[in-house]
Amino acid sequence: MVEQVYALLRQGERSSALLQTQRLVTNFPNFQLGQLLYAELLNEGLAQPIDPKEIPGKETASGQDRYDELLLESNRRLNRPAVNTLKGLVPSNIISLSPQNPYLIAVDTSKSRLYWFANKTVDPLKPQLELLLDTYVSVGQKGTGKLREGDGRTPLGVYFVNKNLKGQPLPDLYGAGALTLNYPNAIDVMRGQTGSGIWLHGTPSTQYARAPWATDGCVVMSNPEMDQLLRLKNVEKTPVLITDKLEWVSSERSVPDRDAFQKTLNQWIRDRQTANINSLKSLYSPNYQRDGKDLSAWWPDIAAAVQVKGQGGPVNLHSVLHWKDTQDYIVVNVTNPNTPKGKAPQQLRMYWAKEGNQWQVLYEGPV
């Protein structure tokens, strides 16, 4: 509706734009950007328009800041990538995606956009995504790149939905409800990052939307759209990519290092299934860490798990996602090849780091 208002103004249809804005504020009375548009269009129609500088409160620092926030929100909404330009494209972070993953979420913080996809993949190496929702979101008031508790930043990286909190009693801050994320992930912990409670959630009842940079670190969207997502089934374990800038690529593209990594991953699966302990250990990094303990402390447990006779059959890869910042790593969700017979299949989450020319396991644990 905001885009339609501006389109009408560009066409010189000010009266039609005013009517559209009236509908906007009637339908969404707590949408503050809509109220600002309505006020400015009414003001322009006056015989003697009011100078915005004379509006009480506008001259204060907080009033000016809020006005600037609404202008930035307007800019982000109007300059979002056209949906039709994303058809047939996927985020470059995806190496493979199993049909067993119903959804994927990608957040582009530089554009204040969240993309929620249904996974229509048949061939895991050629992911096919159907866009269910493309929406405006708010992120940390201090930006991105979270390092510690209370820094007001949104983390960047590969995360997963832990819980759907729809219907649970939450403070009004969370609006329609929330999906919790697994921040800090294993890599974050190794880097000494702290903090918790990073969620995807709705907005307080007094606001339809928040400013682009306004949260304590969460990713926040409007309540109607949050409610739409909360109603979906099986959202737990959904991959969530949070980036400063999404790179979109063809799902048919060749992925650098994919073949080399796939070869290493296949060796890990084979060594697990055949209990080839010596070969398996060569795939684990000397920097391996889990729950504050290194590889020497964990290796007896890993080796013992390998001795468990598995159920046989193919090992399912649920997702293989690439992330690169100061470190090059790949996050793998895989069915445990050594799940005991008669037990429900267990998923493992692994973080592989590229050390020199070799991919090695930095972390491995149950999902």
C-alpha positions in Angstrom: 0.0 0.0 0.0 2.9 2.3 0.7 4.3 1.6 -2.8 0.9 2.4 -4.3 0.8 5.8 -2.5 4.2 6.7 -4.0 3.3 5.4 -7.4 0.2 7.6 -7.5 2.2 10.6 -6.3 4.7 10.0 -9.2 1.8 10.1 -11.6 0.6 13.4 -10.2 -2.5 11.7 -8.7 -2.4 13.4 -5.3 -6.1 13.0 -4.5 -6.0 9.3 -5.2 -2.8 9.0 -3.1 -4.6 10.7 -0.2 -7.5 8.3 -0.5 -5.1 5.3 -0.5 -3.3 6.7 2.5 -6.6 7.1 4.3 -7.3 3.4 3.6 -3.8 2.6 4.9 -4.2 4.3 8.3 -7.8 3.0 8.6 -6.7 -0.6 8.1 -3.5 -0.2 10.1 -3.9 2.6 12.6 -0.7 1.7 14.5 1.4 1.9 11.3 3.4 5.0 12.1 4.9 5.5 8.6 1.4 5.4 7.2 0.3 8.1 9.7 3.3 10.2 8.7 2.4 9.9 5.0 -1.2 10.8 5.8 -0.2 13.9 7.8 2.2 15.1 5.1 -0.4 14.7 2.4 -3.0 16.5 4.4 -0.5 19.2 5.2 0.3 19.7 1.5 -3.4 20.2 0.8 -3.7 23.2 3.2 -3.9 26.7 1.9 -1.0 27.5 4.2 1.0 24.3 4.9 2.6 24.0 8.3 6.4 24.1 8.3 7.5 20.7 9.8 10.1 22.6 11.9 7.2 24.3 13.8 5.6 20.9 14.8 5.8 20.6 18.6 8.4 17.9 19.5 9.9 17.8 16.0 12.7 20.1 17.0 13.8 17.8 19.8 16.6 15.2 19.3 14.2 12.3 19.9 11.6 13.8 17.6 14.1 14.3 14.8 15.5 10.8 15.3 12.1 9.2 15.0 11.3 11.2 11.9 14.6 10.1 10.3 13.8 6.5 11.3 10.5 6.7 9.5 12.2 8.1 6.4 14.7 5.2 6.4 11.9 2.7 6.8 10.2 4.3 3.8 13.4 4.1 1.8 13.9 0.4 2.7 10.3 -0.5 1.8 10.4 1.3 -1.5 13.9 0.0 -2.6 13.4 -3.7 -1.9 14.5 -6.0 -4.6 11.6 -6.9 -7.0 10.3 -10.4 -6.3 10.3 -11.4 -9.9 14.1 -10.8 -10.1 14.7 -13.5 -7.6 12.8 -16.3 -9.5 15.0 -19.3 -10.0 17.7 -17.9 -7.6 18.8 -19.1 -4.2 21.1 -17.7 -1.5 24.7 -18.6 -2.4 25.2 -20.1 1.1 23.3 -23.2 0.1 25.5 -26.1 -0.9 22.7 -28.7 -0.7 19.3 -28.9 0.8 17.3 -32.1 1.5 13.6 -32.3 0.7 13.2 -33.2 4.4 13.8 -29.5 5.2 10.3 -28.0 4.7 11.5 -24.4 4.8 14.5 -22.0 4.7 14.7 -18.4 6.0 17.2 -15.8 4.7 17.6 -12.3 6.2 19.3 -9.4 4.4 19.9 -6.8 7.1 21.2 -4.2 4.7 17.8 -4.1 3.0 15.7 -4.9 6.1 14.2 -7.9 4.3 13.3 -11.4 5.4 12.6 -14.1 2.8 10.7 -17.3 3.9 10.9 -20.1 1.4 9.1 -23.4 1.0 11.6 -26.1 0.0 10.6 -27.7 -3.3 13.9 -29.4 -3.8 14.1 -32.8 -5.6 17.8 -33.0 -6.2 19.6 -31.8 -3.0 22.5 -30.4 -5.1 20.0 -28.3 -7.1 17.9 -26.6 -4.5 14.5 -25.3 -5.6 12.8 -22.7 -3.4 9.3 -21.2 -3.5 9.0 -17.7 -1.9 6.2 -17.8 0.7 6.9 -14.4 2.3 9.1 -11.4 1.4 8.7 -8.9 4.3 10.2 -5.8 5.9 12.1 -6.5 9.2 13.9 -4.7 12.0 17.3 -5.7 13.4 19.7 -4.6 16.2 19.7 -0.9 17.1 23.6 -1.0 17.1 23.7 -2.9 13.8 25.0 -6.5 13.2 27.9 -8.7 14.1 26.9 -9.6 17.7 29.8 -10.2 20.0 28.5 -10.0 23.6 25.4 -9.9 25.8 23.6 -6.6 25.7 25.6 -5.0 22.7 22.3 -4.3 20.8 23.6 -6.2 17.7 22.0 -8.9 15.6 24.3 -11.9 15.0 25.4 -12.9 11.5 25.8 -16.5 10.5 23.9 -19.8 10.0 21.3 -20.5 12.6 18.4 -22.9 13.1 14.9 -22.5 14.6 14.7 -24.2 18.0 11.2 -23.6 19.2 7.8 -22.2 18.0 6.4 -20.2 20.9 3.0 -19.6 19.4 0.3 -19.5 22.1 2.7 -19.2 25.0 2.4 -16.2 27.3 5.0 -13.7 26.3 5.4 -9.9 27.1 3.8 -7.5 24.7 7.3 -6.7 23.2 7.1 -10.0 21.3 3.7 -9.3 19.7 2.1 -12.3 18.0 4.8 -14.7 19.2 8.3 -15.9 18.5 10.6 -18.5 16.9 13.7 -19.0 19.0 17.2 -19.4 17.3 20.2 -21.4 18.4 22.4 -18.3 19.0 25.2 -18.7 20.1 26.0 -21.5 17.8 29.1 -23.7 18.1 31.3 -21.3 16.2 30.1 -18.3 18.2 30.9 -20.2 21.4 34.4 -21.0 20.2 34.9 -17.3 19.4 33.9 -16.3 22.9 30.6 -14.6 21.8 28.0 -14.3 24.5 24.3 -13.5 24.7 21.1 -15.3 24.3 17.4 -14.9 23.5 17.9 -14.0 19.8 14.5 -14.7 18.3 12.4 -14.0 15.3 9.3 -12.3 16.7 6.4 -9.9 16.3 6.0 -6.2 17.3 4.5 -4.5 20.4 0.8 -3.8 20.1 1.4 0.0 19.8 3.4 -0.4 16.5 2.7 -2.1 13.2 6.5 -2.1 12.5 9.7 -1.0 14.2 12.5 1.1 12.7 15.1 -0.7 10.6 17.6 -0.6 13.4 15.6 -0.8 16.6 15.8 -4.2 18.4 18.1 -5.5 21.1 19.4 -8.1 18.6 16.3 -10.0 17.5 14.8 -10.0 14.0 11.4 -8.4 14.2 8.4 -8.3 11.7 4.8 -7.2 11.8 2.3 -9.3 13.8 0.1 -10.4 10.9 3.1 -11.8 9.1 4.6 -13.3 12.2 1.3 -15.0 12.9 1.3 -16.4 9.4 4.7 -18.0 10.0 3.8 -19.3 13.5 0.9 -21.3 12.0 3.2 -23.3 9.7 3.9 -26.9 10.8 7.4 -28.4 11.4 9.3 -25.1 11.5 11.7 -26.4 14.1 15.2 -27.0 12.7 14.5 -24.6 9.8 17.9 -23.1 8.6 18.1 -19.3 9.1 20.8 -17.3 7.2 21.4 -13.8 8.7 23.6 -11.8 6.4 24.7 -8.2 5.9 24.0 -8.7 2.2 22.5 -11.8 0.5 24.1 -13.0 -2.7 21.6 -14.6 -5.0 22.8 -17.3 -7.5 21.3 -19.8 -9.8 20.5 -23.2 -8.2 22.3 -24.7 -11.3 25.6 -23.0 -10.6 28.8 -24.9 -9.8 29.8 -24.5 -6.2 33.5 -23.9 -5.5 34.9 -26.6 -3.1 31.7 -28.6 -3.2 33.2 -31.6 -4.8 36.2 -31.6 -2.5 34.0 -31.2 0.6 31.6 -33.8 -0.6 34.5 -36.2 -1.0 35.6 -35.5 2.6 32.1 -35.8 3.9 31.6 -39.2 2.1 34.8 -40.4 3.8 33.5 -39.4 7.2 30.3 -41.3 6.5 32.2 -44.3 5.3 34.6 -44.3 8.2 31.7 -44.0 10.7 29.8 -46.9 9.1 32.9 -49.1 8.9 34.3 -48.1 12.3 37.6 -47.1 10.6 38.8 -45.2 13.7 42.3 -44.1 12.5 41.0 -42.7 9.2 38.1 -41.0 10.9 40.3 -39.2 13.4 42.3 -37.6 10.6 39.1 -35.7 9.7 38.8 -34.0 13.1 40.5 -30.7 13.7 43.1 -30.3 16.5 41.0 -27.2 17.3 37.9 -29.3 17.9 35.8 -28.1 20.8 32.5 -29.0 22.4 31.1 -27.8 25.8 34.5 -26.3 26.6 36.4 -29.6 26.1 38.9 -30.4 23.3 39.3 -33.4 21.0 41.4 -35.4 23.4 38.6 -35.2 25.9 35.9 -36.1 23.4 37.6 -38.7 21.3 36.9 -41.7 23.5 33.2 -40.9 23.3 33.3 -40.3 19.5 35.2 -43.6 19.0 32.8 -45.5 21.3 29.8 -44.1 19.3 31.4 -45.4 16.1 31.4 -48.9 17.4 27.6 -48.9 17.6 26.2 -51.0 14.7 24.0 -48.7 12.7 20.7 -49.3 11.0 22.2 -49.5 7.5 20.8 -47.8 4.5 21.7 -44.3 3.1 22.8 -41.5 5.4 20.5 -38.5 4.9 22.0 -35.1 4.6 19.3 -32.6 5.8 21.3 -29.4 4.9 24.8 -28.3 3.9 25.3 -24.6 4.3 28.4 -22.5 3.7 29.5 -19.4 5.7 32.6 -17.3 5.3 33.7 -14.3 7.4 37.1 -14.4 9.1 36.7 -18.2 8.9 35.5 -20.5 6.1 33.1 -23.1 7.5 30.3 -25.4 6.5 27.4 -26.4 8.7 26.0 -29.9 8.1 22.9 -31.5 9.5 23.1 -35.3 8.9 21.4 -38.5 10.1 23.8 -40.2 12.5 25.2 -43.2 10.6 25.6 -45.0 14.0 22.1 -44.7 15.3 21.4 -48.0 17.0 18.9 -50.4 15.4 15.4 -50.0 16.7 16.1 -46.3 17.8 14.6 -43.3 16.1 17.1 -41.8 13.6 19.2 -39.2 15.4 20.4 -36.0 13.7 24.0 -34.7 14.1 25.0 -31.1 13.6 28.5 -30.6 12.4 30.7 -27.6 11.8 33.5 -28.2 9.3 36.3 -25.6 9.0 38.7 -25.3 6.1 42.2 -25.5 7.6 44.8 -25.2 4.9 43.4 -27.2 2.0 41.6 -29.7 4.2 38.1 -29.6 5.6 38.0 -30.8 9.2 35.4 -31.2 11.9 35.5 -28.4 14.5 32.3 -29.5 16.3 29.9 -32.4 16.3 26.8 -32.9 18.5 23.2 -34.0 18.5 20.7 -31.5 17.1 
